[in-house]
Amino acid sequence: MSARMSSSSCYVPGEAGLAPADPQDPTQSVSLRRLRLTDATADEVVVIPFGQGLQGDSTGQLYVGNADNLMRVDLASGSPAALVAIPIPPYSVLSPNGRWLAYDLHVWDLQSGADLTAVEGPFIGWSPDSSLVYWSTPGSNRSLAVLSLATPGQPQTYGPLPLNTPYASVVWDPNGPLLAQRPFDWSIQGNSLSCFACLGLSLQDPDTGTIRPVLDASAGLIDIVSTPPVFGFMLVWARTCLGLYNTVCSYSLMRVDLTDGTARTVAVSASELPVAVSPDYQHIALAASGGIYIKSLAQ
């Protein structure tokens, strides 16, 4: 890996990170630190009581939640950062371009401060270019609903979604959304109540229902990495174990190309690590116990 930085619990590669709170601190304050790739140092920017969930957009603007609100971090040159409260829930999800926020069933326009629209069903995510928002429609016959923010009228729906949707993620091929799914089955390696054996990976076109296998069960137990939306690829951790009841396990971070379905290993670890993708899709950051490591995704 090409660079190492001081450890943090959540981060935006090359920009900033949140250091974990002291368990003995009644205010549960976290330290927001700016990370510099050039010299691998970190400077404290501001301390945030009950801080949580650092987010950043493609311009570098940072947002962080506290107990009640989402807050914009204003970084003025030569002075401590100011925190500007936005009167929406702290778990709101920022669009990649920083224009929109989605929370509960609402889409909020940050430029005008207006509640653009309300949708029915749980929010799933944004398209990489921030032009589309997508969610799952409620009820037993669920579908993937996609709304264009340029014309926020009737959403386009795909589906119905497969029964194992809780073990699927929406990923973005240049031609549109795909469902990345892990088969659900029993295995002695399984140690999760939500997915006993998510062995292998497949991609489904939600429009046609066509399923394309990508990784078979020999790749191991698959965990889809949660990252801001990116075009053209996805990241997964693949766990393989030797011995009865997971005596010795290894973890491979794999980059899966959504166009041709090829997969290659980009990192190997003794445990599954938090991962973030740079805004240009060219680098990843891995948070290990000894620091944050930056690695190129280039072939």
C-alpha positions in Angstrom: 0.0 0.0 0.0 1.3 3.4 -0.9 0.6 5.6 2.2 -0.2 5.2 5.9 -2.0 7.7 8.2 -3.1 7.8 11.8 -6.1 5.6 12.6 -9.7 6.9 12.5 -13.1 5.3 12.6 -14.6 6.9 9.5 -13.0 9.0 6.8 -13.1 10.6 3.4 -9.9 9.5 1.5 -7.3 12.3 1.4 -9.6 14.7 3.2 -10.7 14.2 6.8 -11.4 11.6 9.4 -13.3 11.2 12.7 -11.3 9.8 15.6 -13.3 7.6 17.9 -14.8 9.0 21.1 -13.3 8.2 24.6 -15.7 5.7 26.2 -15.3 7.6 29.5 -16.3 10.9 28.0 -20.0 11.7 28.9 -20.3 14.0 25.9 -19.0 11.3 23.5 -17.0 14.0 21.6 -15.2 13.0 18.5 -12.3 14.8 16.9 -12.6 15.8 13.2 -9.1 15.6 11.7 -7.7 16.7 8.3 -5.5 14.0 6.8 -2.7 15.0 4.4 -1.6 12.4 1.8 1.7 14.3 1.2 3.3 13.9 4.6 0.9 11.4 6.3 0.0 13.7 9.2 -3.4 14.6 10.7 -4.4 18.0 12.3 -7.5 18.4 14.5 -10.1 20.7 12.9 -12.9 20.7 15.5 -14.4 18.6 18.3 -18.0 17.5 17.9 -20.1 16.2 20.9 -21.9 13.0 19.9 -20.5 13.3 16.4 -21.3 10.6 14.0 -21.4 9.7 10.3 -18.9 11.8 8.4 -19.9 12.5 4.8 -18.3 14.4 2.0 -19.3 15.4 -1.5 -17.2 15.6 -4.7 -16.2 19.2 -4.0 -14.7 18.3 -0.6 -17.5 19.8 1.5 -17.9 17.8 4.8 -21.0 17.0 6.8 -21.3 15.3 10.1 -24.2 14.4 12.4 -24.7 14.9 16.1 -27.5 13.7 18.4 -30.2 15.8 16.6 -29.1 17.4 13.3 -26.9 17.1 10.3 -24.2 19.8 10.4 -22.1 21.4 7.6 -18.4 21.8 8.5 -17.2 25.2 7.3 -13.4 25.2 7.1 -12.1 28.8 7.2 -8.5 29.3 6.4 -6.4 29.9 9.6 -9.3 29.5 12.0 -11.1 26.6 13.7 -14.0 25.0 11.8 -17.5 26.2 12.3 -20.5 23.8 12.5 -23.7 25.0 10.8 -26.7 22.9 11.8 -29.1 21.8 9.1 -32.6 21.1 10.5 -32.9 17.6 9.2 -32.1 14.2 10.8 -28.4 13.3 11.4 -28.8 10.1 9.4 -29.6 11.9 6.1 -27.7 10.7 3.1 -25.8 13.2 1.0 -25.8 13.0 -2.8 -22.3 12.6 -4.4 -22.5 16.2 -5.8 -23.6 17.7 -2.5 -26.8 19.2 -4.0 -29.4 16.8 -2.4 -30.1 15.1 0.9 -32.4 12.1 1.4 -33.9 11.3 4.7 -36.8 9.2 5.8 -39.1 9.6 2.8 -38.0 13.0 1.7 -35.5 14.5 -0.8 -34.1 17.9 0.3 -32.6 20.6 -2.0 -29.6 22.0 -0.1 -29.3 25.0 -2.5 -32.9 26.3 -2.0 -33.6 24.6 1.4 -36.8 23.1 -0.1 -38.3 19.7 0.5 -38.3 18.6 -3.2 -40.5 15.5 -3.0 -41.7 12.7 -0.7 -41.5 9.1 -1.8 -43.1 5.9 -0.4 -40.7 3.2 0.7 -37.3 2.9 2.3 -34.5 4.9 0.8 -31.6 2.9 -0.8 -29.2 5.3 -2.4 -28.1 7.7 -5.1 -26.8 7.3 -8.6 -23.1 8.2 -9.0 -24.0 11.4 -10.9 -26.6 12.4 -8.3 -29.3 12.6 -11.0 -31.3 9.7 -9.7 -32.5 8.6 -6.3 -33.7 5.0 -5.7 -35.7 3.1 -3.1 -37.7 0.0 -2.5 -41.4 0.2 -2.8 -43.3 -1.1 0.3 -45.5 -4.2 0.5 -45.0 -7.9 -0.3 -44.6 -7.3 -4.1 -41.6 -4.9 -3.8 -40.0 -3.1 -6.7 -36.9 -0.9 -7.3 -38.2 2.6 -7.8 -35.9 5.2 -9.6 -36.8 8.9 -9.5 -35.2 11.5 -11.8 -34.6 14.7 -9.9 -34.7 16.7 -13.1 -38.3 15.7 -13.6 -39.5 14.5 -10.1 -42.8 13.1 -11.2 -43.8 9.4 -11.5 -40.8 7.2 -10.7 -39.7 4.4 -13.0 -40.1 1.0 -11.3 -38.2 -2.3 -11.9 -39.2 -5.6 -10.5 -40.7 -7.1 -8.5 -37.5 -7.6 -6.5 -36.2 -11.1 -5.7 -37.0 -12.7 -2.4 -33.4 -12.3 -1.2 -33.3 -8.5 -1.7 -32.1 -8.0 1.9 -28.9 -9.6 0.8 -28.6 -7.5 -2.4 -27.2 -4.1 -3.2 -27.9 -1.6 -6.0 -24.7 -1.0 -8.1 -24.3 1.1 -11.2 -23.3 -0.1 -14.6 -22.9 2.8 -17.1 -26.2 1.6 -18.7 -28.2 1.7 -15.4 -28.7 0.1 -12.1 -28.0 -3.6 -11.3 -28.8 -5.7 -8.3 -25.7 -7.4 -6.8 -26.9 -10.5 -5.0 -25.3 -13.0 -2.7 -27.0 -16.5 -2.7 -28.5 -17.4 0.6 -27.7 -20.9 1.9 -26.4 -22.7 4.9 -22.7 -23.4 5.6 -20.6 -24.3 8.6 -18.7 -21.1 7.9 -21.7 -19.0 8.6 -21.7 -16.9 11.8 -24.4 -14.3 11.0 -28.0 -14.5 11.8 -28.9 -12.4 8.7 -26.9 -14.4 6.2 -25.7 -17.8 7.1 -23.8 -18.4 3.8 -23.7 -15.7 1.2 -21.4 -17.7 -1.0 -20.7 -16.3 -4.4 -22.1 -13.2 -6.2 -24.4 -12.6 -9.1 -25.6 -9.5 -11.0 -29.3 -9.1 -12.0 -30.7 -6.6 -14.5 -33.8 -5.3 -12.6 -35.5 -4.4 -15.9 -35.3 -7.9 -17.6 -34.7 -10.1 -14.6 -31.6 -11.6 -16.2 -29.2 -13.0 -13.7 -25.4 -13.2 -14.5 -23.1 -15.2 -12.1 -19.9 -13.4 -11.3 -18.3 -15.3 -8.4 -19.0 -18.9 -7.6 -19.1 -20.4 -4.1 -15.3 -21.2 -4.3 -14.6 -17.5 -3.8 -15.9 -17.8 -0.3 -18.3 -15.9 2.0 -19.0 -12.6 0.2 -19.7 -9.3 2.0 -20.6 -6.4 -0.3 -18.6 -3.2 0.6 -20.8 -0.2 1.3 -19.3 2.8 -0.5 -20.7 6.0 -2.1 -22.1 5.1 -5.5 -19.6 4.6 -8.2 -19.9 3.8 -12.0 -18.7 0.6 -13.5 -17.4 -1.5 -10.5 -18.1 -2.7 -7.0 -16.0 -3.9 -4.1 -16.5 -7.1 -2.0 -14.7 -8.8 0.7 -14.3 -12.6 0.1 -13.6 -14.8 3.2 -12.1 -18.2 2.9 -11.4 -20.5 5.9 -9.5 -23.6 6.7 -10.3 -26.1 9.4 -13.5 -26.8 11.3 -15.5 -23.8 12.5 -13.3 -21.2 10.8 -9.9 -22.2 12.4 -7.9 -20.0 10.0 -9.5 -17.4 7.8 -8.2 -14.9 5.2 -10.0 -12.0 3.6 -9.5 -10.8 0.0 -10.8 -7.4 -1.1 -12.0 -7.8 -4.7 -12.9 -5.3 -7.4 -15.7 -6.6 -9.6 -16.2 -5.0 -13.0 -19.9 -4.6 -13.7 -19.5 -4.6 -17.5 -17.7 -7.9 -18.1 -18.1 -9.5 -14.7 -14.4 -10.0 -14.1 -13.0 -9.8 -10.6 -9.5 -9.2 -9.3 -8.0 -9.1 -5.8 -6.7 -5.6 -4.8 -5.8 -6.3 -1.1 -5.5 -9.2 1.4 -6.0 -8.9 5.1 -6.3 -11.0 8.2 -9.7 -9.4 8.9 -12.4 -7.4 7.1 -11.4 -3.7 7.1 -13.5 -0.5 6.5 -13.0 0.7 2.9 -13.6 4.1 1.2 -13.3 5.0 -2.5 -11.7 8.2 -3.7 -14.0 10.6 -5.7 -12.1 9.8 -8.9 -12.5 6.1 -8.4 -8.7 5.6 -8.7 -7.8 4.9 -5.1 -9.2 3.2 -2.0 -8.5 3.8 1.7 -8.3 0.9 4.2 -8.6 1.5 7.9 -6.4 -1.0 9.7 -5.4 -1.0 13.4 -2.0 0.5 12.5 -3.3 3.4 10.4 -5.2 4.3 7.2 -3.6 2.9 4.1 -4.1 4.3 0.5 -3.9 1.9 -2.4 -4.3 2.5 -6.2 -7.1 0.7 -8.1 -5.2 1.0 -11.4 -4.4 -2.2 -13.2 
